[in-house]
Amino acid sequence: MSDILIVDDERDIRELISDILQDEGFATRLASNSDETMAEINTEAPALIILDIWLKDSRMDGIDILKTVKRDNPDVPVVIISGHGNIEIAVAAIKQGAYDFIEKPFNIDQLLVVIRRAMETSRLRRENQNLKRRDVATSEMIGTSAPYRALLSQLDKVTKSNGRVMLTGPAGSGKEVAARYIHAHSARASAPFITVNCAGVAPDRMEEVLFGRETPDRGVEPGLLEQAHGGVIYFDEVADMPLGTQSKILRVLVDQQFTRVGGTDKVRVDLRVISSTNRDLDQAIMADTFRQELYHRLNVVPIAVPSLEERREDIPLLAEHFIAEFKASQGLPERALTDDAVALMQTMVWPGNVRQLKNLVERVLILGDGTGPIEARELPGEEEAGGDDGRVVLSGALATLPLREAREAFEREYLLTQINRFGGNISRTANFVGMERSALHRKLKSLGVVTSAKAGVRIAHVDEEVEATG
């Protein structure tokens, strides 16, 4: 997309402009009416359109073509030219999104100044889109655990369809990464991926942000839905969308069109919708804070994104990925992880999930001396886990128990942690703790520790009856 499309019903004019631009090093294409224009645009969107207002023997005039271009290809600048120019036409063209207006007969130098400026605008917009699309890197899925593989299998099934997807899971678990993965591996990968931060937009501004607006002084300002045309609109934490906006989004999903705030024209959009939430939408529906009809429209394919606690096996891979990412993006040192550091990470509590792990890795890389592998003592909470002299700090409850009960409580908690760390794999757990597999099974039974299936992995927990009678 680096050429200029010249649209004029007068052959001499369009060929004159083309010759001038080609002498300046620009590539050009020519069209004499709306049908030829739309055929050229649909073949490949140009970098710039020079468009005559009045077109003889054409189904659409210049203003109609401008509206269509700004609807379907909003990033393409349009320079309007007319031999019947007046201030009303200029204002109408600018209001509909034209980049500039030139009256025939035009001054060649003036024309070239406007075109160079418009081409620079086009180049900057393309660069901006390319930068946005580099976010595909954030769609990279990392992991080998059973819950991760189950998630990836579900995501792969929906990439080739156009169905609406609802991603559920705790905050920081990677719902947006999953949404970007769907986009990056779909037929819409080259089109925009636009995020709507439903919790971060003031309720009284949500409709302008989504639908855009039209004002006499500023003209057309496209909203996020319009910017996402042809691609994916991602409603992040959709439960926080204002109730009034929900009914209008429902109408957009049904009609595939809307009207800008302050406008009258219908704007058609082709969108795939992906939503996410960390809240129980059934409860929100019962509380009348979320529309049931919208829920059914959005929840065509529900996919649960597991917490980091459910995929502890992936922590080393994720940490190494973030280390490499911070080296590339910030120039932070690329450090390895010691076995002790990995073991501690896999036993830590992660209420912030993958986002918390990423923040922890960044903190360690920034505060560390930059040499040698990352050790357990550099991780937060290590001081509470054990002192420098090797002593274990007992909790108040454990310190008050007789030795036998304290030992059982410690062994139970220790083995629970290790089993969950290894995704319920008894063989790997036995190898790590230094026990025979059969001996570990006997120990678990005596301590009342059982395993059950959850999210595709075996999760260990305490048998309540055994603990109650133990």
N, C-alpha and C positions, 0 to 999 in steps of 0.2 A: 504494500500500500504506500506508493511513493510518487504516483502520477497525479495529474490534474485533469478533471473531467470538465469540459467546456460545453455548456448547453445554451444554444441560441438557434432560433428558427431561421436566421439569416446566414446562409452559407459563407458569404464573404466575411462577416464579422467573426464567426467562430474560427475560420481558417486564418484570419489575420491575427487573432489573439494566440492561436496555436503556434504560428510562425514566430511571433515575438517571444513566446515562452520557450520554445525549442532553441532559439538563438541564445537564450539565457541558461540553457542546460537542463530545462525541465522536460519530463516526458508528459505527453498529453493524450487524451482520448476525446472524441467528439460525439455529440448527440444533438438532434434537432427537435425532439419532442419528448413528452413524458414517458412513452413506452420505451423508446431507445435509452432514455436516462435510467429508468428503473432496471432495464436489462443489464446495462453497464455496471450499475451499483451492485446488483445481485451476483454478477460474475465475480467481481472483486471491488470492495469499497475503495474509492480513491482517497488520496491524502487531502484533497481540496476540490470543491466544486465551484465553478464560476457559472452563475445561473441567471438567465434572462427572465424578467418578470412576465413579459407577454410572449406567448408561444402560439403561433398559428397552427390550426389543424392538430391540436393536442388535447387529449382528454383532461389533463390537469394543467393549470397555469403554474407560474413560478412559486407562488405562495403555497399552493397545495403540495408541490414537490418538496418545498422547504419543510413543511410540516411533517411529511412522511420521512424525509431524511433525518430530521431531528428526533423523530420517534424511534426509528429503527437503527440509525447510525449516529447517535448523539455526539460522538467525538469527531465527526468530519466537519470542518469549518465550511461555511457556504458564503461566498461573496456574491451579492445581488447586483446585476447591472440592468439598466433600463433606459430606453430612449424617451420614455414618458414619465420620467422621475418627478416626484414632488414629495413634500415633507410627509404627507400622510402615508404614502407607499413606503417611504424609508422607515417611518416609525413602525408600521405594520410588519415589515420584514425583520427589523431588529427585535421587535417583541416576540416574533416566532422563533428567534434564535439565530438569525443571520449574523455572520461575523462582521460584515461591513456592507456599505452600499455605494455604488459608483454609477454616476449618471452618464449616459451617452450624449454627445460624443466625448469619449474619455481621453485624458492625457496619458500617454504611454508611461511616462515616468511615475505618475501617480498610481497607475494600475500596477506597475512592478513593485512599488513600495508596499501597497496593500497586500499583494500576493506573497511577497517575501515574508511579511509579518504573519500572514495567515498560515503559510507553510511552516514557519517556526512554531506557531501555536500547535499545528498538527503534529510536528515532531515531538514536542514536549508532551502532548497527550499520549502519543504512542509509547514514549519512554515511561510515562507514568503507568500505563496499562501493563507494560512489560515488567515493571517493578512489582506491581500488584500480583502478576501471575507467577513471579518468582516465589510467592508464598507457597507454591506447590511443594517447596522444600519442607514446609511445616506440615505437609500431609504425609510425611514418611512415618510409617508405623514400625515400632520397634518392639520386639519380644519373641519369645519362643514358648512361653507357658501355655498350658491347656486353655485357660480363659482367654488369652490373647488370640490363640489360633481359632477358637470358637467365634470370637468377635470378627476376626479378619474374614472368616468364611461367610458370615452374614453380610458384611460390607461388600464383599466381592459379588454376592448374589444380586445386590441392588444397584451396582454401578451401571449395568447395561440397560436398566429400565429408566422410566421417568417418574416412578412412583414417589409419593411424598414419604419422608422418613422422619420418625420421631426418636431422637437419641436421649436416653435417660441414664443417669448416673450421678455420683456425688461431684461436688465442685472440684475442679482440678484434675479430673480423671482422664481428660483428653477427648471430650465430646467434639470440640471444634476441629481437632486433628482428624477425627473420624469423618466429620463432615467434609473436610478438605480432601480426604482420601477418596471419598465417593466422587467428588467433583473431578479430581485429577485423573481418575480412571474411567470417566464417562465420556460420552460423545460431546459433552459440553466443556471439555477440558480447556479449550482455547478461548472460551467465553468468560465473562466476569464471574467472580465469586464475591458476593457482597454480603457483609455481616451487618445485621441489625442488632445492636446491643440493647435489648428491650429494657434492661434494668438501668441503663446508663443515660437514657433519653428522658427529659422531663415530659410528663404526660401531656402538657399543653402544647408541646412541640412535636409530638410523635407523628401526627398526621402530615405536617409539613415535611418532616424528615423522610417519611415513607413515600408520600405522593408528590412531593415537590410543590411549587407554587407559581402563580403568574401575577405580576404586578405591573402597573403602567410604567413605573420608573425603571424596574430591573428586568422586565420581560419574563421569559421562561427560565425557571430554575428547576432542573430535573431532580426528583427525589431518588431514594435508594432503589425503589422498585423499578423505575425507569432505567437506572444505571445498570441494573442486573439483567436487563432484557437479553434473552438468548442464553443466559447462564443460570446461576444458582443464587437464590436469596436464602440466607441462613438466619433464622430467628433464634438468637442466643438467649437462653432463659426466657422462653416465650410466656411463662406463667406471669411475668412482670409486665406484659403488654396491657395498656389501659383497656378497660372493658368496652369503652366507646369505639376504640380503634379496632377491637376484635371483630365487631360486626361488619366493619368496612373491609377488613382483610378477608373475611368470609365471602363477601360479595366479589372481591377481586378473584378469589380462587374459583368461584363459580363462573364469572363472566370473562376472566382473563383481560379485563380492562378497568380503567378508573378515570376520575377527573382530578386534575391538580387543584390544590387549594386556591381559590380565586379565579379559576379557569372555567371554561365551558366545554372545551373539546374533549372527546374521549381519547384516552391514551391506551393503545393495545400493547400487552406485554406477553412474552413467551418465557415462562419461568419454571424452574424446578425448585420446589420448596423443601428445605430441610430445617427441622426445628430441634431444640434441645431444652431440657429442664432438669434441675436437681430436686424438684418438688413433686409431691403427689398430686397430679392433676385431677384425680377422682375427688380428692378432698376439696380442691379449689372449685370444682364444679358444684359440689354440695354446698360450699360457702358462697356460691353465686359470684365468684371473682373470675371465673373462666367459663366461656360459653361452650356448652356441650357440643353444639353443632360444629364449632371450629375445631374442637378436640378430635371429633370423628374425621374431619377433613384432613387434619395434619397427621393423625396417628394411623396412616394406612399401613406402614411397615414399622413396627416398634422394634428398636434394637437397644439392648442394655449394654452400657460401657462399664466394665468392671472397675472396682476401686484398686488402688495400688496394693492394698492388703490382700486382695484376692489373687494377685499376680506377683508375689514377692520374688519369684524366680527371675523375673525380668529386671529387677533393680540394678544388677551389675551392668547389663547391656544398656539400659537407659542412662545410667550414670556415665558410662564411657562415651555414649552418643552426645550427651550434653557437654562433656569435656572437649570433644572434638569440635562441637558447634561453637563453643565460646572461644576456642583458639582461632577459628575462622572468622568469627564476627567481631571479636574484641581484642584479639591478640593475646589472650590469657594463656599461661603456660599449659602445655599438654602433659598431664601427669597421670601415671598409672595408679591403680588402686591396690593396696595391700589386701591380703586375705582377711585380716582382722577388720579392716575398714568395711569390706564387703559384708562380712558376717554381722557387724554392728548395724549397717544400713538395713539388712534384711530382717533384723529383729526390732527395729525402731517402729514407733507408731507414726502413721502418716495421715493425719486428718486432712491435709491439703493435697494429698495424692501426688500425681506426677508433677504438678506445678510446684509443690513444696519441695520435691526431690530436685527439680531443676534449680530452684532458688538456693537450696543448700549447696549444690555443686558450685554455683557461681560464687557464693560467699566464701567457700573454702579456697577456690582458686584466687580470689581477690586478696584474701587475708593471709594466704600461705606465702612461704618464702620462694616458691616457684621451683624448688629443686627436690628431686627424689619423689617417690610415690606418696600418695595420700595415705596417712595412717589414721587409725581409729581415734587417737587422742585429738585429732583436728576436728572431729565431728561434734556438733552440739550434743550435749547430754552425756558425753563421755565422763565428765567429772562426777555426775550423779551416779553413773554406773559403777565406777570404781576409782579409788584414790591412786596417787602416784606410787604409794608403797605396796600396791597390790592387794590391799584390803578391800573386801566387798562390803558396801554400805547396806545394812539391812533395813527394810521398812519397819515401821513401828509395830505393825501387826505380826510380822514374822518374828521379830525379836522377842515377843512375849510368849511364843509357843514352846512347848517341850521339844527336845532335840528331834525325836522321831517324827512328830507332826510337822516340824519346820522343814526337815529333810524331805518328807513326802510332798509338802507344798512346793518346795523349790524344784524338786525333780519333775513334778507335774507341770509347773509353769515353764520350766526349761524345755521339756520335751514337746509341749504344746507349741512353743515358739519355733522350735527346730522343724517340726513336722510341717507346720504352715509355711515356714520359710522355703522348704523344698517341695511345696505344692502337694503335700500329702504322700510323697514318694517315700515309702518306708525303707527301701533299700538304701537310698541316698542318705536318709536321716541316720540309719544305723551306721553307715560308713563314716559319717561326720562325727557322730558322738562316740565312736569306737566300741560298738556293741555288735554281737551277732544278731542277724535279723530275727531269729526265733526268740532270742533273749529280750530284744526290744519289744516284741509282741507281748511277751509275758509281763514285762515291766509296765507296759501301757495298760494291760488288763488289770493289774494289781492296783494301779493308780486311778482307775476309772476313766481313762482317756479313750475315746472312741473317735472314729472318723466317719464323716458323712459327705455325700456328694453335694456340691454347691458351685454353680456357674462353671461346670465342666471340670472341677478339680476336687480332690479329697481334702476336706477341711477338718482339722482336729478340734475336739471340744471335750469338756468334762461331762461325763455321765452324771446327770443331776441326782439320780437315785443313789448311785454309789457314793457321791460326795455327801449326800444327806445322811447316809447311814455309816459313812466311813469315819 
